[in-house]
Structures are given as C-alpha cells and as structure tokens.
Amino acid sequence: MRRTKRYQVEDSNSLWQIYKTVPFLKVVKNFVVIQIARYTPFLGMKNWLYRNFLKMKIGKQTAFALMVMPDIMFPEKIIIGTNSVIGYNTTILAHEYLIKEYRIGEVEIGSNVLIGANTTILPGVTIGDGAVVSAATLVHKDVPEGAFVGGNPMKLIYSKVEMEKRQIDT
C-alpha cells in the first residue's frame, strides 16, 4: 500500500483546484528549474538546482539522466540516497490529482539504486538500497532492498538473495 495522504474535493475535479493546493508561483519556479535541469548535461549542476531551488534531498554522486521529470508540484517530497542513477525520461511523482480527491506522498529512493529509462514512480513508495528497476516500469508499490523489479504492473523479478547469487555465478 502506498503511503499517501488523501484530500477530498468538491465541485470540479481536483486538477481544476490545483492552485488551492499549491501556489501558482511555486509551480512556475519549479517548472523553470526542472526544464533547465532536464536539458543540462552537467550532473552536479542538476543536483545543485534540485537541492537549492526545489528542496529535494539528494545524496552525493546521484546522477539524473537527461529528461528526468521530478514532481513539479511537490518536489520537496522526493528523497534520493547516494550514488543512485535515475534513468533517461523517468518521472517521479509525489502527487496525483484524481476526480474527487488528490493524494500527496513522499518518494524515497535509497542509495546505489538503478532506475531504468522511461520509468514512472508513483507517490508514496520506497525503493530500497541497492534495488534495480527495469526500464519502462510503473513503480506502484515499495521495492525491497537489493531486489530487481520490472514491468507494468511492476513485478519482482529477483529478490536480494537471488540477485546476490547471480552476482556470484557470473
């Protein structure tokens, strides 16, 4: 079960009420910062932009590939450990706007994690240290430490023990 806080809305769908949940100028600032970071090839600059302007918690030597899209509304709810790789065109969401409610939840990505290209990470999930997420995966629940997961919907491919055994066998 994802850990999100739910907020009920009345009248129109929750996305029409977006600026009741997050200030307009915050969205504009976040949009500009994210667009600059998506296109810059300088890994250190991306981390600096994310830490200083978006208040994301990012460990040392974490690498964001080109076109990564962190949450534009609540980027401060994204926490990433050290030495992780976030693959090309990955989307990390800390919110979801629905018809009758919206939800907000922290996304925690551990250290030494590999996220494959074109992955979508939903709010309220934790990806454990040393995990590997295959390309084009929809991460809709927690990923255990050291596991290899993939698919849509996401499935466990190898547990930490199986991954360690595979490392020894090669």
N, C-alpha and C positions, 0 to 999 in steps of 0.2 A: 504494500500500500504506500503510495506516495505521500509525503508529508507536506501538505499544502493547507493554508488557511483559506476558508471559503467565505465569500462576501455576497450576500443576496442583493439583487437589484430589482427594481420595479419599473414599470412602463416599458421603455425601449430596451433592446439588448445591451449587455454590459459594455460592448465596444463603443457604442454611441455615448456612453457616460465616462469615457476614458479620462477626461480632464477633471473629473471629480475624484479620481483615484491617483492620478499623478500629474504634477504641474506641467503645463504646456512648455514652459521654458526649459525645464529639465529634459523633456523629450527632445526638444530642438538641440540642446547642447549635446546630449548623448548621441543623437543621430549624426551630428557633425564629427564628433570624436571617433565614433565607430567607423564611419565611412573613410576617414583618414587612415585609421589603423588597418582596415580591411585591405587597403591597397599598398601600404608601405611594406617594402621588403626587409625593413630593419626590425629584427625581433626585439631587441632591447627597447626601441622606441615604442613598439606596440605595448609592451608590458608597462612602460612608464606612463603612457597615455591612459591605459586601463586602470592602473593603480591610482594615479593622481587626479584624473578627471571623472572617472566612473566609480571610484572607491571599491573596485574589485580587489579581492585578496588573492594574490598570485605569487607563488613561490619562485625562488631563483631558478634560472635556466629553463623555465617552462617556455615552450615555443608554440605560437599561434601561426598556423599556415595562412597563406593568402585567403581572403574572402570569408574568414570565420566571422559569424554573426552572433555576438553575445546579446543577451536580452537588452532591448532598448529602453524599457520602462523601469526595470529594477536590476540593473547590472551589479549593484552593491550586494546582491544576494547570491553572487557566484563566488565560490571559493575553490581555488585550484592549488594543489601542492607543488612541490619542486620537481624539476626535471621531467615534466609531462609534455606530451605532444598532442596538440589539438589539430586534427587534420583539415585539409582544404574544404572550405564551404560548409563546415559544421555549424549548426545552430544550437545555441544553449539558451533555453527559455527558463525564466524564473516566474513567469506569469502565464495565465491562459484566460482569455475572455470568452465566455460562453453566453448563451441566450439569457438565462435567469440568474447567473452568478459569474463572478470572476474568482480566480484562485491565484495565490501567491505562495511560493515555496523556495527555500534555498536549494541550490545545486552545489553539491560538494564532490569535487573530483580529487582523488588522492594524488600521491607522489608516484612518479615512474609509471604513469598511466599513458597508454597509447589509444587515442581516439581516431578511428579511420575517417577518411574523407566522406563528405555528404551525410554525416550522422546528425540526427536530431535528438537532443537531450531535453526531456520534459521536466517541468518544475517539481521540486520535492524529492529528487533522487540523490543517492550517494553512489559514487563509483569508487570502490576500494583501491588501496595502494596496489600497484603492480598489475592492475587489470588491463586487458586488451579488448577494445571494442572494434569489431569488424566494420569496414566501410558500409555506408548506407543503412546503418542500424537505427531503429527507433528505440531509444532507451526510455522505457516507460515504467521501469521498476529498478530497485537497487541492484548493483553489480557487486558480487562478492570480491574480496581482496584476492588478487592473483588469478582471477578467472578470465576465460576467453569467451566472449559472447558475440552474437551477431544475429541479423535478420530483422524482419518486420512481420509479426511482432518479435521482439528480442527473445532469444533462447540461449540457454547455457550450452556452449559447445564443449568446453573443457573446464573442469574445476581446477583449483590451485594445485591440488595433488597431481592431477593428470598433466597439467602444464609443466610442473617440475619434472615429472617422469619423462615427458617428451624432450625436455632440455637435456637430460642425461643421455637419452637414447641417440641424440644427434651428434 
